[in-house]
Every structure is written in C-alpha cells, then in structure tokens.
C-alpha cells in the first residue's frame, strides 16, 4: 500500500495567507478606484456650488431667435457645440492642464487658462469661464486642495484649468476627467434648455441621452488633436452670446 501523503500544516497556512493577502490587495485597489470615481462625480455634480445654473451659454439667445425650438434642434445645437467646441478646445486644454498640474507646473497651468480665455468668443463667455473657475477653485480650497487658492479671484481663473486641478488632486486619470467634464457641461446645458424651450422632464432626459452618446467621440477626438490645432470657431455661439448681453428679457446671467 502506498504511503499516505500528508500536507504540511505550515504550507497550507502560507497558501491561505497568500490568497487572503491577494484578496485584500484587490479589494484595496477596487476601493481606491471607487473613491476616485466618487470624487469625479462630486466635481461634476450639479450640486457643486459654483453657480453654473445661472448661465445658458448662448441657449437663451438661440431660443429667442428661433434657432432652438424643440428636442431635435436642441440636440443638433448641443452636439454641434460638443463636436466643434468641447472636442476642439475645452477637452484638449483640459488634457494639457491635467498634465501641467500633474508635474506641478503651476505657471504652465495658468498659461493654459489664459489661452482658453482668449478663445472665448464673447465677453459673456469669457466672464463665465473666469467666474466659474474662481468659484470652482474656492470649492477645491474648501476641500483641502491648497494649490487651488491662488486661482480664487484670479483674472485668468479658468473653470477648465480648475477642474483639471481637482482631477489631479483626487487621482482621476485624464481620460476619465474628460468624460466627467463633458457630462457636467451636457447636464448643465440641457437643464438650462429645459427652462427655455420649454421641455418636460422626459424630453429633457431624451435630449441628455442623445448628447451623452456623443461624448466618447468628443473625448477620443480631443486626445488625438495636435496642440497646434487646438481652438474652435463657433459663430452662432459667439453671436448668440453677444446678443444675449442686450437681450430685453433674460432668465440667465449675462
């Protein structure tokens, strides 16, 4: 009869400890990823107190002049801006700002903010970028992001640059941050349109769903755009924002 093979107790114990350790490491990684995702949701939430709800970004004027009057025209407007503005300007500069903050290049990040402001095609749009950037920096400062403090009230404060800083501080990868930024923009714009077109809750969700389906293409395009090609030209947005400054009745800030 063949002798029985006995398992050594210490070998079994070591195997179990290794398996337990691997599970703990895996759990820690999942927990860290989850926290980063939750931080991104926090930065992108409409509850973030920066006053974004006060701006229509040209939509109010577009509705006034009949350019937007139903779901289809709103989707066309927003997807057009996403393709020709966000994908060509905001998201590429967000990537550059993310890289600048990641290597602790504060001066480089501020230059990106100046570049972004120079590309805003109307006074109203520039002031919105500055005011949201300064307010977002105040939120970050309150959350313990000390590097955001100099952006508070700075003449070259930029929402895009401040958002990138928040993403870097909380360990959010640049590609993921781009999705968060695009979502925040899409939600804010559809929310503004719901009060202007007007749209019901269900229609607003259909519009948002259509716009969200375009975001992956915007993010991918922004990642491939050479730095020298960053910039946008959106005449309707520029004209609408300029007209909005003197529009007789307004719900949104000018």
C-alpha positions in Angstrom: 0.0 0.0 0.0 1.3 3.4 -1.0 2.1 5.7 2.0 -0.4 8.5 2.6 0.8 11.9 1.6 0.4 14.4 4.4 0.1 18.1 3.8 2.4 20.1 5.9 0.4 22.5 8.1 2.7 25.4 7.6 2.4 25.1 3.8 -1.4 25.2 3.9 -1.3 28.1 6.3 1.1 30.0 3.9 -1.1 29.3 0.9 -4.2 30.6 2.7 -2.4 33.7 3.9 -1.2 34.5 0.4 -4.7 34.1 -1.0 -6.1 36.3 1.7 -3.4 38.9 1.1 -4.1 38.9 -2.7 -7.8 39.4 -2.0 -7.1 42.3 0.3 -4.8 44.0 -2.2 -7.5 43.5 -4.9 -10.1 45.0 -2.5 -7.9 48.0 -1.8 -7.4 48.6 -5.5 -11.2 48.5 -6.1 -11.8 50.7 -3.1 -9.3 53.3 -4.4 -10.9 53.2 -7.9 -14.3 53.7 -6.3 -13.2 56.7 -4.3 -11.7 58.3 -7.3 -14.9 57.7 -9.3 -16.9 59.2 -6.4 -14.7 62.2 -6.3 -15.2 62.7 -10.1 -18.9 62.6 -9.6 -18.6 65.2 -6.8 -16.6 67.5 -9.1 -19.1 67.0 -11.9 -22.3 67.2 -9.8 -24.9 70.0 -10.5 -24.8 70.4 -6.7 -21.3 71.7 -6.8 -21.8 75.3 -5.7 -20.2 77.3 -8.5 -23.2 78.9 -10.0 -23.2 77.1 -13.3 -27.0 77.0 -13.2 -27.1 80.8 -13.8 -25.7 80.6 -17.3 -27.3 79.4 -20.6 -24.1 79.7 -22.7 -25.9 81.1 -25.7 -29.0 78.9 -25.4 -31.3 81.7 -24.2 -30.5 83.8 -27.2 -30.7 80.9 -29.6 -34.3 80.2 -28.3 -35.2 83.8 -28.6 -34.2 83.9 -32.2 -35.8 80.5 -33.1 -32.6 78.6 -33.6 -33.7 76.2 -30.9 -37.4 75.4 -30.6 -37.8 71.6 -30.0 -35.9 68.5 -29.0 -34.3 67.9 -32.4 -33.0 71.4 -32.8 -31.6 71.4 -29.2 -29.8 68.1 -29.8 -28.3 69.4 -33.0 -27.2 72.6 -31.2 -25.6 70.8 -28.3 -24.0 68.0 -30.4 -22.6 70.7 -32.7 -21.1 72.6 -29.9 -19.7 69.4 -28.4 -18.0 68.5 -31.7 -16.7 71.9 -32.7 -16.1 73.5 -29.3 -15.6 71.0 -26.5 -13.7 68.4 -28.6 -11.5 71.1 -30.2 -10.9 73.5 -27.3 -12.1 72.6 -23.8 -11.2 68.9 -23.7 -7.8 69.3 -25.4 -6.8 72.1 -23.0 -8.2 70.1 -20.1 -5.7 67.4 -21.0 -2.8 69.9 -21.1 -3.9 71.4 -17.8 -4.1 68.0 -16.2 -0.5 67.3 -17.4 0.7 70.6 -16.1 -0.8 70.2 -12.6 0.4 66.6 -12.5 4.0 67.8 -13.0 3.5 70.7 -10.5 3.8 73.3 -13.3 1.5 76.0 -11.9 2.8 78.6 -14.3 2.1 76.4 -17.2 -1.4 75.7 -16.0 -2.1 79.4 -15.7 -0.9 80.0 -19.3 -3.4 77.4 -20.4 -6.1 79.3 -18.6 -5.1 82.5 -20.5 -5.2 80.6 -23.7 -8.7 79.3 -23.0 -10.0 82.7 -22.1 -8.5 84.2 -25.3 -10.6 81.6 -27.3 -13.9 82.5 -25.7 -15.6 84.4 -28.5 -17.7 86.8 -26.5 -17.4 88.9 -23.3 -20.2 86.9 -21.6 -18.4 83.6 -22.3 -15.1 84.9 -21.0 -16.6 86.2 -17.8 -18.5 82.9 -17.3 -15.2 81.0 -17.7 -13.5 83.3 -15.1 -16.3 83.3 -12.6 -16.9 79.5 -12.7 -13.1 78.9 -12.5 -12.8 81.1 -9.4 -15.8 79.6 -7.8 -14.6 76.1 -8.5 -11.2 77.0 -7.0 -13.0 78.1 -3.9 -14.7 74.8 -3.6 -11.4 72.9 -4.1 -9.7 75.1 -1.4 -12.5 74.3 1.0 -11.9 70.6 0.3 -8.2 71.0 1.2 -6.7 71.5 -2.3 -4.3 74.2 -1.3 -2.9 74.6 -4.8 -6.3 76.0 -5.9 -6.2 79.0 -3.6 -4.3 81.3 -6.0 -7.0 80.8 -8.6 -9.7 82.3 -6.4 -10.5 85.7 -7.8 -7.5 85.5 -10.3 -8.2 87.4 -13.6 -7.1 84.3 -15.5 -9.0 81.8 -13.5 -10.5 79.1 -15.7 -13.1 76.5 -15.0 -11.3 74.0 -17.3 -8.0 74.5 -15.5 -9.5 74.4 -12.0 -11.4 71.2 -12.9 -8.2 69.7 -14.1 -6.5 70.5 -10.8 -9.4 68.8 -8.9 -9.0 65.7 -11.0 -5.2 65.6 -10.5 -5.6 66.1 -6.7 -8.1 63.3 -6.3 -6.2 60.9 -8.6 -8.6 60.9 -11.5 -7.0 59.9 -14.8 -7.1 62.5 -17.6 -9.3 60.4 -19.9 -11.8 59.8 -17.1 -11.7 63.5 -16.2 -12.6 64.4 -19.7 -15.7 62.3 -19.5 -16.7 63.9 -16.3 -16.2 67.4 -17.7 -18.2 66.7 -20.8 -21.0 65.2 -18.7 -21.1 68.2 -16.4 -21.4 70.5 -19.4 -24.1 68.4 -21.1 -26.2 68.2 -17.9 -25.9 72.0 -17.3 -26.9 72.8 -20.9 -29.9 70.5 -21.0 -31.0 71.9 -17.6 -30.9 75.4 -19.0 -32.7 74.4 -22.1 -35.5 72.7 -20.1 -36.4 76.1 -18.7 -36.3 77.9 -22.0 -37.6 75.8 -24.9 -39.5 74.6 -22.7 -39.1 70.9 -22.3 -40.7 68.4 -19.9 -38.7 66.1 -17.7 -38.9 63.1 -20.0 -38.0 65.2 -23.1 -35.0 66.6 -21.2 -33.8 63.1 -20.4 -34.1 62.1 -24.0 -32.1 65.1 -25.1 -29.4 64.4 -22.5 -29.3 60.8 -23.5 -28.7 61.7 -27.2 -25.9 64.2 -26.2 -24.2 61.7 -23.8 -24.0 59.2 -26.6 -21.7 61.7 -28.5 -19.3 62.2 -25.6 -17.0 59.2 -26.3 -16.3 60.6 -29.8 -15.5 64.0 -28.4 -13.1 62.6 -25.8 -11.4 60.4 -28.4 -11.1 63.3 -30.9 -9.6 65.6 -28.2 -7.0 63.0 -27.3 -5.8 62.9 -30.9 -5.8 66.6 -31.6 -2.3 68.1 -32.1 -1.6 71.0 -29.7 -1.1 73.5 -32.6 -4.6 72.7 -33.8 -6.4 73.4 -30.6 -9.0 76.1 -31.0 -12.6 76.5 -32.1 -14.8 78.7 -34.2 -18.5 78.6 -33.4 -20.0 81.8 -34.9 -23.6 81.0 -33.8 -22.5 80.6 -30.2 -20.4 83.9 -30.4 -23.3 85.8 -31.9 -25.9 84.4 -29.6 -23.7 85.2 -26.5 -23.1 88.7 -27.7 -26.8 89.3 -28.4 -27.7 87.9 -25.0 -25.8 90.7 -23.3 -28.5 93.2 -24.5 -31.5 90.9 -24.7 -34.6 92.6 -23.3 -35.8 89.8 -21.0 -33.4 87.2 -19.6 -33.6 84.3 -17.2 -29.9 83.7 -17.2 -26.9 85.7 -16.3 -25.1 88.0 -18.8 
